[in-house]
């Protein structure tokens, strides 16, 4: 019900003043398809992964101010 649209638009707005990484962990990968269509025009970084171990490691990345997740799974 608009969750992907909300996350992607919020990330775009936040990326105007922050380094943003969106992580799509939803098995449907709706945000990943959105990001693929945007290509180089996407104003923030994007990752798609459903492996909890990989997702937990994203917290340790340097250089990002905000990491919103589009998720079905919550760590």
N, C-alpha and C positions, 0 to 999 in steps of 0.2 A: 504494500500500500504506500508507495512513494519513498521507501527507505533508501533505495539506491540513488534516486534523484536527489533526495535531501543530502546524502553524504557527499555526492559528487559536486553539488552546488556549494555546499558549505566548505568543502576543501578548496574549490576554486576561489571563493571569497577570502578564505584565510590565507591562501597562497600569495595574496597581494602584499602581505607584510611578514610572512613567515615561510619557513621551509617545511613543506607538508608532504607526508607520505601516506597514501591511502592503501590499506591492505584489505583485499577481498578474500575472506575465508569461507564465504557461502558456497556450498557445492554447486549451486546453479550458475555461479560466476557472472551474474548480471553486470556488476560493476566492471569486471574484466572486459566484457564485450563493449561496454561504453568506452572504456579507456582505449581499446584497440581501434575503435571507430574514430576517436579524437586524434590518435597518432601524435605527431609532434606538436599539435596545438594544445595538448593537455598541459595546464599551467602548474602541475604538481607531479611528484613521482608516484608511481603506482606499483603494487606487487599483488600477486594472486597466489595464495597458498592455503591449503587446508591442513597441513601437518602442524600440530600443536607445538612440536619442538622447534620448528623453524620460526613460527610466529612469536614464541617467547623470546627468541634471539633478536628479533627486531627491536626490542626495547633497548638493546645495548648499542644500537647504531648511533654514530655521531652525526651531527649536521642537521638534524630535524628538530623543529620546534614542536610540531604537532603530528601525531600519528593516529588519525581516526580510522576505525575498522568498520567495514561492512560485514557483519557476522551473523552466523547461525550458532557458532560455538563461542563460548565466553571463557577465557582462562581464569 
